[in-house]
Amino acid sequence: MSNPVFLALDLPRLDAAKELVNKVKAHIGGVKLGMEFFYAHGHHGVHEIAHCGLPIFLDLKLHDIPNTVAGAMQAIHVLEPAIVTVHAGGGRAMMEDAKAAAAEGTKVVGVTMLTSLDERDMTQTGIGGSSHDQVMRLAELADSAGLDGIVCSGHEVGAVHKQWKKGFFVVPGLRPAGSATGDQKRVVTPRQARDDGASVLVIGRPISKAADPVQAARDIEATL
């Protein structure tokens, strides 16, 4: 895609969300709609944002037994998402069924490790090893399950790209140089992530919370 930036749009008001997308759409490549947006506005909200004319990334992080995830994937066919996420930690069978149930043309990517987590968090949840090792394990599993790619931080995307040459890699938690990191712990700049092999750059607050969102989006686009 010519512009890999997907705006993470989690505004609680649909009218404000549409207004923001229409303001910045010349400087982004798509819109990511997460659980907060989807639970608040449902199918109607997704259709309203789709009218803005950009690809839709449904970041629903599906994670359940294989049959349930397959049913959920079939239920969103009508929304025609370009990308949908499932949790890679759901296992191979779940990922296989998710991909099999996805609409033609929809990329299914596995969330490996949230960018709000670090190795201390991993230890507290009983996961051994480093965050890098965990991402690499789940990337290999997602590839073997037939997914299109994974979601990982910019810290791991370079290594995953070397391992999975044809993978589709979504990198969230990005911050332009000098920006506050907020609740993100494993961040890089959009340029660095792109250089390391990211296919999609998910950027939210640096644009949506900026005093001038259009200028913020334009400035990020200029670095790519």
Order of alpha helices (4+ residues) and beta strands (2+ residues): beta-alpha-beta-alpha-beta-alpha-beta-alpha-beta-alpha-alpha-beta-alpha-beta-alpha-beta-alpha-alpha
